[in-house]
Amino acid sequence: MSGPSAYERAGVDYDTLDAAKRTALAAALSTTSFPLARGARLDDASRGEPAVVVEVGGVTLGFVLECLGTKSTIARAYEELSGVDRFDAIGYDTVAAVVNDCCCVGALPFVVNAYFATGSASWYAGSRHASLVAGWRRACADSGAAWGGGESPTLAGLVATDGIDLAGSAVGRVPDGVAPLLGAALVPGDEIVLVASSGLHANGASLAREVASALPAGLETPLASGRSYGEALLDESVIYVALVDAILERRVPLHYASHITGHGLRKLMRADRELTYRIDRLPAVPEVLAFVASEAGLTERDAYATLNMGSGFALYCGAGSGAGVVEIATELGYVAVVAGAVEHGRRRVVLEPVGVEYASDELELR
Amino acid sequence: MSGPSAYERAGVDYDTLDAAKRTALAAALSTTSFPLARGARLDDASRGEPAVVVEVGGVTLGFVLECLGTKSTIARAYEELSGVDRFDAIGYDTVAAVVNDCCCVGALPFVVNAYFATGSASWYAGSRHASLVAGWRRACADSGAAWGGGESPTLAGLVATDGIDLAGSAVGRVPDGVAPLLGAALVPGDEIVLVASSGLHANGASLAREVASALPAGLETPLASGRSYGEALLDESVIYVALVDAILERRVPLHYASHITGHGLRKLMRADRELTYRIDRLPAVPEVLAFVASEAGLTERDAYATLNMGSGFALYCGAGSGAGVVEIATELGYVAVVAGAVEHGRRRVVLEPVGVEYASDELELR
């Protein structure tokens, strides 16, 4: 793969990781038959999608395990500098990372479990844990999911002494009468609605930290708006579950959905289909992402391949229904635009407003 | 809580963690109603149990997220010393930790997701990843569960550079006509069958590492059998799913199950019931656990409150059915004994063979 190097500079080698992911996927693929005796049928078409789809006892489930990445280290550093505890946002972000993946396949999450792995019990001093729990709970409320349980180990020597590794898992249900969103329904002419992000969300934290470490004032660097870099980085994620729920509920023809995370807008071609995704309009770029991209010296091509650059979620809906989706989104408080369309042609993403194109081999998840 | 201090010495402060766990549980408890509109009913009686139970669309599910703890660091150190890659066992152990918890509530796992969080992409060098994947897959086969997917982030600065934080999540199904095993069915007179562990399993790794660091030959220290300490620590876990499956299938009256993990045999009183659990026979203590207990200077009381000491899983079955459970276990290749019984009396565990008793306040998980 040709392409971005900024992320690799920040310690994330997607080539190696993507290759390992494919090795694991191949092994996983060979296990599909194991639970057939228990009456559970895993849909192999969901492999490589953000959530795996399993049909059991007449119910279609989506199941996902996701993590926050290293964003918690920004909250910890920001707390030390400013005295402000933003672990509520970090808890919210973690649930968002999980449930946004879950609803991508059309599964509305009903239960979420937590993984809070600290490096030492000293992490629990002060208000951090209570904040984390409060943010987690609020995100469950905004997702319509119960918080089931989870695990909170102390991993001395494995997790950094003052750190917390956060992840979560969710199970969702695909409403009866709805086909899971696995890409098969995509057709040329489908409209692509991009729904705005609030900023960094869960991806790009390593790069954001690299940028901070190169700045004399670090996280306290003021942005043009007057907000500090650290404060802006910790704006909490947007949860898109209510939007997917409303769209499915109103029977809008939703053909696919993509959560824009690692790999940035390359994720627009997540589906395993030979189709072109042409974008002619992009949501506004959040100030903090423009700042990261600029300070890291990213080209437009690298920036949009690495960060969400303002697009947190993509909805692919039948020709003519994009405006209706934007209307529903607006009604629910989201910012969304009809951004482009699906076309005949080779698998690629074309971002016309910034003159960037990503070829098929720049996103290999299977 | 009076009691063991060895674990705290190794960096695991269960008092702090249990208190935090209760804070999180209280928040979680307030979320039960959130998914009712989606037709999902979380059973609050499952809170504090190893897996949460949710009924959706007429199907009863168990859902769990669990982690391996720090055992992977032993495999890494052992590999560096001996050149032997045992990450297959580590993969197996992680799945075992997850699915053994899942089947505790009577839910037979049908899908498992993986969490492989490394500190740097360099972890993927050599055979480790392929071994891990192979062990993970084999454990799925032994559990009857499909490997769905998962997440494999690189968390620079958060996870140790040469380390891997391993966890997993599973969804299982409680067979139709079976009530989830949540403790309500326990009655005085129930027989307790203890099923043998193979050694350390996933709990006690921090203490085992502390012991290694105090030994001149470390992990290469020979045990009485001639095996090295490191080799023995890495004996892979036992997966108990097939046993629970067979017991449920044959309609043996199974009233409860407990996976013996952190807190050792205190976990025998996991159920939220005012009952006494009297054990008059214990499985053999694996050589490696006797060694850890002895080198760490643990009393019997501390050892059985910290490590599994040979008992990996407890099955609580109706009076008169213990021998039948042992027979099924033997048939399937497990080692099991009718170890004791449930009695009227205050919540406590009595281990007669070692003259140890644990009071109710020594296990507070709710």
Contacts between the chains, C-beta under 8 A, distances in Angstrom:
chain1	res1	chain2	res2	distance
A	10	B	156	7.3
A	11	B	120	6.3
A	11	B	121	7.7
A	11	B	154	6.3
A	11	B	156	3.5
A	11	B	157	7.8
A	12	B	121	7.5
A	12	B	154	5.3
A	12	B	156	7.4
A	13	B	121	3.8
A	13	B	154	7.0
A	16	B	121	4.4
A	16	B	124	5.4
A	17	B	121	6.3
A	17	B	124	7.6
A	17	B	152	6.2
A	17	B	153	8.0
A	17	B	154	6.4
A	20	B	124	5.4
A	20	B	129	5.4
A	20	B	152	6.2
A	21	B	152	6.0
A	23	B	129	6.7
A	23	B	130	6.8
A	23	B	133	6.1
A	24	B	114	7.0
A	24	B	116	7.9
A	24	B	129	8.0
A	24	B	133	5.3
A	24	B	136	8.0
A	24	B	150	7.3
A	24	B	152	7.0
A	25	B	149	7.5
A	27	B	133	4.8
A	27	B	134	7.2
A	27	B	136	7.3
A	27	B	137	4.7
A	27	B	147	6.8
A	28	B	137	7.5
A	28	B	146	7.5
A	28	B	147	3.9
A	28	B	148	6.9
A	28	B	149	6.5
A	30	B	137	6.9
A	31	B	137	6.1
A	31	B	140	4.9
A	31	B	141	7.0
A	31	B	145	7.6
A	31	B	146	4.7
A	31	B	147	4.5
A	32	B	146	5.4
A	33	B	146	7.8
A	34	B	140	6.0
A	34	B	141	6.1
A	34	B	143	7.8
A	34	B	144	5.5
A	34	B	145	5.9
A	34	B	146	5.2
A	35	B	109	7.8
A	35	B	110	3.7
A	35	B	111	6.7
A	35	B	144	5.8
A	35	B	145	5.6
A	35	B	146	5.2
A	37	B	144	6.6
A	38	B	108	5.6
A	38	B	110	5.0
A	38	B	144	6.2
A	38	B	173	6.2
A	39	B	173	7.3
A	40	B	110	3.6
A	40	B	111	6.8
A	40	B	146	7.3
A	40	B	173	6.8
A	42	B	111	6.3
A	42	B	146	4.6
A	42	B	148	6.6
A	47	B	149	6.8
A	51	B	149	7.7
A	52	B	111	6.6
A	52	B	113	7.2
A	52	B	148	3.6
A	52	B	149	4.9
A	54	B	110	6.7
A	54	B	111	5.3
A	54	B	146	7.5
A	54	B	148	7.2
A	54	B	171	7.4
A	56	B	59	6.0
A	56	B	110	6.4
A	56	B	173	5.8
A	57	B	57	7.2
A	57	B	58	6.5
A	57	B	59	3.9
A	57	B	173	7.0
A	57	B	176	7.8
A	58	B	57	6.5
A	58	B	58	7.2
A	58	B	59	7.5
A	59	B	56	6.0
A	59	B	57	3.9
A	59	B	58	7.5
A	59	B	59	5.1
A	61	B	171	7.0
A	63	B	111	5.7
A	63	B	113	6.4
A	63	B	148	5.6
A	63	B	169	7.7
A	63	B	171	5.7
A	64	B	113	7.1
A	64	B	149	7.5
A	65	B	65	7.3
A	65	B	113	4.0
A	65	B	114	7.2
A	65	B	115	5.6
A	65	B	149	7.5
A	65	B	150	5.3
A	65	B	151	5.7
A	65	B	167	8.0
A	65	B	168	7.4
A	65	B	169	4.7
A	66	B	151	5.6
A	67	B	115	6.7
A	67	B	117	6.5
A	67	B	151	5.3
A	67	B	153	5.3
A	67	B	155	8.0
A	69	B	153	5.7
A	69	B	155	6.6
A	70	B	155	5.2
A	70	B	156	6.7
A	70	B	157	6.4
A	70	B	158	5.1
A	72	B	158	7.3
A	73	B	157	6.1
A	73	B	158	5.8
A	108	B	38	5.7
A	109	B	35	7.8
A	110	B	35	3.7
A	110	B	38	5.0
A	110	B	40	3.6
A	110	B	42	8.0
A	110	B	54	6.7
A	110	B	56	6.4
A	111	B	35	6.8
A	111	B	40	6.8
A	111	B	42	6.3
A	111	B	52	6.6
A	111	B	54	5.3
A	111	B	63	5.7
A	113	B	52	7.2
A	113	B	63	6.4
A	113	B	64	7.1
A	113	B	65	3.9
A	113	B	169	6.6
A	114	B	24	7.0
A	114	B	65	7.2
A	115	B	65	5.6
A	115	B	67	6.7
A	115	B	115	7.2
A	115	B	167	5.8
A	116	B	24	7.9
A	117	B	67	6.5
A	117	B	165	6.0
A	117	B	167	7.6
A	120	B	11	6.3
A	121	B	11	7.7
A	121	B	12	7.5
A	121	B	13	3.8
A	121	B	16	4.4
A	121	B	17	6.3
A	124	B	16	5.4
A	124	B	17	7.7
A	124	B	20	5.4
A	129	B	20	5.4
A	129	B	23	6.7
A	129	B	24	8.0
A	130	B	23	6.8
A	133	B	23	6.1
A	133	B	24	5.3
A	133	B	27	4.8
A	134	B	27	7.2
A	136	B	24	8.0
A	136	B	27	7.2
A	137	B	27	4.6
A	137	B	28	7.5
A	137	B	30	6.9
A	137	B	31	6.1
A	140	B	31	4.9
A	140	B	34	6.0
A	141	B	31	7.0
A	141	B	34	6.1
A	143	B	34	7.7
A	144	B	34	5.5
A	144	B	35	5.8
A	144	B	37	6.6
A	144	B	38	6.2
A	145	B	31	7.6
A	145	B	34	5.9
A	145	B	35	5.6
A	146	B	28	7.5
A	146	B	31	4.6
A	146	B	32	5.4
A	146	B	33	7.8
A	146	B	34	5.1
A	146	B	35	5.2
A	146	B	40	7.3
A	146	B	42	4.6
A	146	B	54	7.6
A	147	B	27	6.8
A	147	B	28	3.9
A	147	B	31	4.5
A	148	B	28	6.9
A	148	B	42	6.5
A	148	B	52	3.6
A	148	B	54	7.2
A	148	B	63	5.6
A	149	B	25	7.5
A	149	B	28	6.5
A	149	B	47	6.8
A	149	B	51	7.7
A	149	B	52	4.9
A	149	B	64	7.6
A	149	B	65	7.5
A	150	B	24	7.3
A	150	B	65	5.3
A	151	B	65	5.7
A	151	B	66	5.6
A	151	B	67	5.3
A	151	B	167	7.0
A	152	B	17	6.2
A	152	B	20	6.2
A	152	B	21	6.0
A	152	B	24	7.0
A	153	B	17	7.9
A	153	B	67	5.3
A	153	B	69	5.7
A	154	B	11	6.3
A	154	B	12	5.3
A	154	B	13	7.0
A	154	B	17	6.4
A	155	B	67	8.0
A	155	B	69	6.6
A	155	B	70	5.3
A	155	B	165	6.3
A	156	B	10	7.2
A	156	B	11	3.5
A	156	B	12	7.3
A	156	B	70	6.7
A	156	B	206	5.9
A	157	B	11	7.7
A	157	B	70	6.4
A	157	B	73	6.0
A	157	B	160	6.5
A	157	B	163	7.7
A	157	B	209	7.4
A	158	B	70	5.1
A	158	B	72	7.3
A	158	B	73	5.8
A	158	B	159	6.5
A	158	B	160	5.5
A	158	B	163	4.8
A	158	B	165	5.8
A	159	B	158	6.5
A	159	B	159	6.1
A	159	B	160	7.7
A	159	B	165	6.4
A	160	B	157	6.5
A	160	B	158	5.5
A	160	B	159	7.7
A	160	B	160	7.8
A	163	B	157	7.7
A	163	B	158	4.8
A	165	B	117	6.0
A	165	B	155	6.3
A	165	B	158	5.8
A	165	B	159	6.4
A	165	B	165	5.6
A	167	B	65	8.0
A	167	B	115	5.8
A	167	B	117	7.6
A	167	B	151	7.0
A	167	B	167	6.9
A	168	B	65	7.4
A	169	B	63	7.7
A	169	B	65	4.7
A	169	B	113	6.5
A	169	B	169	3.7
A	171	B	54	7.4
A	171	B	61	7.0
A	171	B	63	5.7
A	171	B	171	5.7
A	173	B	38	6.2
A	173	B	39	7.3
A	173	B	40	6.8
A	173	B	56	5.9
A	173	B	57	7.0
A	176	B	57	7.8
A	206	B	156	5.9
A	209	B	157	7.4
